[in-house]
Amino acid sequence: MRFYKYHALGNDYIVLNPADFKSWGGQPTVEQIRLICHRNFGVGSDGILWGPLPSSQSEFGLRIFNPDGSEAEKSGNGLRIFSRFLWDQGLVKNPAFTVETPGGQVQSVIKDAGRLITVAMGKVSFDSQKIPVVGVPREVLNEKIKILDREFTFCAATIGNPHCVIPLAEISPELAHRYGPHLETHPNFPRKTNVQFLSVRDRANIQIEIWERGAGYTLASGSSSSASAAVAHKLGLVDRSVTVHMPGGQIGIEIGDGFSIMMTGTVNKVAEGTMHPEVFAVQKP
């Protein structure tokens, strides 16, 4: 049961190659994913990258699972990590290649021997029907939402997965922990949502705190960086080149025509090894 562990700015994923798991008869179950990701009972991670898989439109297919066992349509950090894995394993020779996720196809470009990777993430949309957000069809910008004891102004966006971005003068990890879980599961968002609390530093820099759907508080996120930078640009607060500052580090975002996103960030390899079958013999409390 071989695994490969990487992190992208502290957002860590475990890559499982289906070729190593033929005896499983398919992808890991929800309970197996939860155990693998658990930081006391398993290897510990913010999610599972299951691939490479066959794809009809890309060179590689990928499925992404959150630590609660749910599936994510797309992950910017996960895609950079998966791209580094493909490069490390010699499965790609050309530094530019495509990956298909349930949230759409992306192109990855390997730089600096895999330590720096650029991903063309696709286009951000603010369309309520695409995100989705309940209510009449519209662009979801500067709307009000009441959570616990506080009313926020939020914008919603998708880059293949849903995001709720809340611009504020000051943000903190405590803010994300308190309000993030309630925003994630708010009935406004039929498929739940990723949550970003956004503070604009200047025309080229923003800071975000992240509550990730299915994972909780997260040190960094590529799709969250993409959505937050796009929202800030849509609101006229930043220019097209944006550095996104997060607790785990920085990601560079370039916003092109139609809100197309180029994301550049680092990847670090942590470990590779084998899981013992006893991992799955213990029932996590």
N, C-alpha and C positions, 0 to 999 in steps of 0.2 A: 504494500500500500504506500507507494512513493508519493512524496509531496515536495513542493518547492515554495519557499516563503520569501516574499519581497515586501518592501514598504515604499510608498511614495509620499514623502513628507509626513511620515508617521501613520499614514492610512495603510494598514497592512492587509495583504491578501495571500491566500494559499492557492497555488495553481495545482490542479489535479488533471493529469493528461488521461483522457478516456482510454488510450491505448494501454495504460498501466493497470486498468481496472476492468478488464474484460470479464473476469470471474464474477463481478458484481451483477452482471446482467443488465446494466444501465447506469444512469446517473445516481449519485447518493440520494438517500431518502431525506426528508425534512429532519428527522431525528438525527441521522448521521451527520448532516450539515451542522446542526446545532452543537453536537458533541465535538466535532472537529474544531469549530470556531471558539468553543468555550475556553477561557483562559486558565481555568483550573482543572477541568476534566478532559481537555483535548490539547491540540497544538496551540490554539489561540489565534484569532484573526478577526478582521472586520468583514470578512466574506470569503467566498470560494469562487475561483475562476475555473470553469469546466470547459476545457478545450486543449488542443484545437479540434473542431468539429467540421464535418463537411458543410460546404456552402455553395449555393448555386450562383451567387453573384459576387462573392469575394474569394480571396485566396484561403481565408480561414474563417471558421465560425466560432463563436464564443457565447456561452451562457454564464450569467453572473448571479450568484446567490448571496443574499444577506445572511447575517449570523442567526436570524430567527427562522431561517429556512425559506423565506419568501424570495421571489425572483425579482431582480432589478433589470430594467430594460437596457440601461446604459450606465457606465461608470468611467469618468475620465481617468482617474487614477488607476482603476482596474485595467483599462485599455493600455495605459502606458506600461503597467507591470506585465500584462500578457504579451505585449510587444517585446519587452526585454527578455521574457522567457523564451519566446520563439527565436530571438537572436542568439541567446545563450546556448540553446539546444541545437543550433545550426539548421533549424527548420526553414530559415530564410537566408538567402545569399545577398539579395538586393536590399539596401537599407530602407527602401520605400515599398510598402505593401498595404493591402486592404484587409479589414476585419469586419465581419458582419455580426451585429448584435440584434436582439429583438427590438432595440430602439433605433436601428438604422445602421448603414454602412459607414465606416470611417477609414481614413488613410493615415497610416503611421509612418513616421520617418525617424530612423535610428540615427542618433548623433553621439559623439564622444564615447564610442565603444559601448553604447547602450545605457550610459549613465544619464543621458539627457535625451528626451524623446518629445517630438512634436506630433500632435494628433489633430487632424482636421475633423472637428467634432460634428460638423453639419450646421444647420441653421436654427437659431432660436426663434420660437414663435410665441406670441402673447395671446393667441387665439383661444378663447375659453373652451371651444369644442375639441381642440387638439390636446389641451393640457391634461385632463379636462377639469373645468370648474363649473359648478351648477349655475343655472340661470340662462338668460337670453344670450345668444351669440354676441361676442364683443371681444375687444382687447381688454385684458384684466390689468388695469393700471390705476393706482391710487384709490383703491377701494377700502372700506372700513371692515374690520372684523373684531369681535369682542371675545377675549380669552380671559377667563378667570376674572381678575379685578381690573383688567386693562383693555383699552381699545387701541388697536394698531391700524396703521395705514399700510396696505400691502399691494404688491404687484405679483402676478403669477406668470410663469413662463414654462416652456418645455424645450428641451434639446434632445428629445427622445425619451425623457423621463420628467415627471412633474416637479416644479419648484414654486415655493412661496417665499418671496423676497420682501423683507421688512426694513426699509431705510430708517435709521435712527441716528441721533447725534452721538450717542454713546452706546457701546455694546459690551457684553461680558459673557464669560462661560456660564455664569449663574443665570443670566437671562435666557440662554439657550436651554439650559436644564429645566428651568421653571415652565417656560411657555412652549418649548419645542414639541413635547409629546402631545399636547392638546391641539396644536396647529396641525401636526402630522395627521391626526385622526379626525379633524374637523369635518363635519358633513358637507361643507363646501367643496371638498376634494374627494370625489367618488373612488379614486384609486389611491387615496392617501397622498401625501406629498413630502418632499424634502423641504427643509426650512433653513433659510439663511437670514441672519440679522446683519444688516449692511451699514457700515459707516464709511463715508467718503472722505478721504484725507485731502486729496487735491485732484486735479484734472487727469492725473496718471496713476493714482494709487487709491485702492479701496481696501477695507479690512472687513472680514466676515467671521461670524461664529456660526457653526453648523450643527443642526440636528437632522440626522439622516434617516430617511424612512427605512424601517426594518433593522437599523443598526444603532441608533441613538446618537449621543454626542460624539463628534468626529473631529480629529485634528486637522484634516484637510480633505478636499474633495474637488476633483477636476470638473465634474458637471456642475457643481455648486458655484465654482469660480466662473465658469462660462455663463451660467444664468445670471449671476449677480452682476458681472461686468456688463452684460447685455442690457439688464434693467437700468443700471446706472447710466449707460449711454443713451438708452431710450428716453430717460428723464432729462437728458441734457446736462448731466452732472460730471461726465468724464469724456475724454476723447477716445479715439479708436484703439490706442495702445494702452493697456491697463495692467499694472502689477497687482495681483490679488494677494493680500497678506492674511495668513491664517496661523493658528497656534503651531502648526507643524512646519510652516515655511511659506515659500512664495511660489506662485504660478504666474507665468506670463500669458496674457490673452491679447490676441489681435482680432479686432472686429471688422469684418469685411462687408461687402455689399449684401443687403438682405439679411443682415445680422448673422452671417456665416462666421464661425469661430475657429481660430487656430490657437491651440493650447500647447504650451511648452513647459515641461517640468522634469524634475529629476526622478530617478528610480534607484533604489539600493537593494541589493540581494542580502537576505538575512541568513537563510539556511536551506539545506535540502536534506532529506532523510526518509525514513520509513516509519509509518504508524503501525503499532502492534494491534492485532485483532482485539486485545483486551480493552482498547479504547471504547469499543462499541458494546462491551459486556457490562459497563457501568451505566446505570440510569441516573442522568443528571437531575438533581433536586429541582 
